């Protein structure tokens, strides 16, 4: 999986198509990622203490990694990710502009 936590991505398909956000969590065994602001689900949480009321929480749920693409830092457009050896280290680079991903 070429996606990492903290990457800026855009959702390319599904109900949240076009939304941009940061990857909060990567689940490589399930080939899924959690993107900030995408695939939001409303969870009802029961009260834990007596006399307090429960609440409804909006939580970002995982989506398939194939449904997101990395945003190029130079152009702001979606792009694929490749790798290049720079100074003896493998570095992730974007295919469109060739800029390095941090």
C-alpha positions in Angstrom: 0.0 0.0 0.0 1.5 3.3 -1.1 -0.7 5.5 1.2 0.6 6.6 4.6 -0.9 8.3 7.7 -0.9 12.1 7.2 -1.1 12.0 3.4 -3.5 14.5 1.8 -5.9 12.6 -0.5 -9.0 13.1 -2.6 -11.9 10.6 -2.7 -12.4 9.6 -6.4 -15.6 7.5 -6.1 -18.6 6.9 -3.9 -21.0 9.2 -2.0 -18.1 11.4 -0.9 -16.6 11.8 -4.3 -14.5 15.0 -4.6 -13.9 15.5 -0.9 -10.3 16.2 0.2 -8.9 15.3 3.6 -6.0 13.9 5.5 -5.5 10.2 6.2 -6.1 9.6 9.9 -5.5 5.8 9.9 -4.3 3.1 7.5 -5.5 -0.5 7.8 -3.3 -2.4 5.4 -4.6 -5.9 6.2 -8.1 -4.8 5.2 -6.8 -2.5 2.4 -8.7 0.4 3.9 -8.0 4.0 5.1 -9.8 6.4 7.3 -10.0 9.9 5.7 -10.8 13.0 7.7 -14.3 14.3 6.7 -15.2 11.4 4.4 -17.6 8.5 5.0 -19.0 10.0 8.2 -21.3 7.7 10.3 -23.4 8.8 13.2 -22.9 6.6 16.2 -25.3 6.6 19.2 -23.4 6.4 22.5 -25.2 5.2 25.6 -24.8 7.2 28.9 -22.0 5.8 31.1 -23.0 7.6 34.3 -26.3 8.0 36.1 -28.2 11.2 35.4 -26.2 12.0 32.3 -27.7 11.8 28.8 -26.3 9.8 25.9 -25.0 11.5 22.8 -24.6 11.1 19.0 -21.1 11.1 17.7 -20.0 11.7 14.1 -17.1 9.4 13.2 -15.1 8.9 10.0 -15.3 5.2 9.0 -12.8 3.3 6.8 -13.1 3.3 3.0 -11.4 1.2 0.4 -7.9 2.4 -0.4 -8.6 2.1 -4.1 -11.2 4.9 -3.8 -8.7 7.6 -2.8 -5.7 9.2 -4.6 -2.9 11.3 -3.3 -3.1 15.1 -3.9 0.0 16.5 -5.6 1.5 19.2 -3.3 2.6 21.3 -6.3 -0.5 21.3 -8.5 -3.3 20.3 -6.1 -4.5 17.7 -8.6 -4.8 13.9 -7.9 -1.9 11.8 -8.8 -0.3 8.4 -8.6 2.6 7.6 -6.3 6.0 6.2 -7.3 9.3 5.7 -5.6 12.8 7.0 -6.5 16.2 6.5 -5.0 17.7 9.8 -3.8 21.0 9.8 -1.9 20.7 6.0 -1.3 17.2 6.3 0.2 13.9 5.3 -1.3 11.6 8.3 -1.4 8.0 8.5 -2.4 7.4 10.9 -5.3 4.3 12.0 -7.3 4.0 10.8 -10.9 2.6 14.1 -12.3 5.2 16.7 -11.0 7.9 14.4 -9.6 7.8 16.3 -6.2 8.7 14.4 -3.1 6.0 13.4 -0.6 6.7 13.9 3.1 
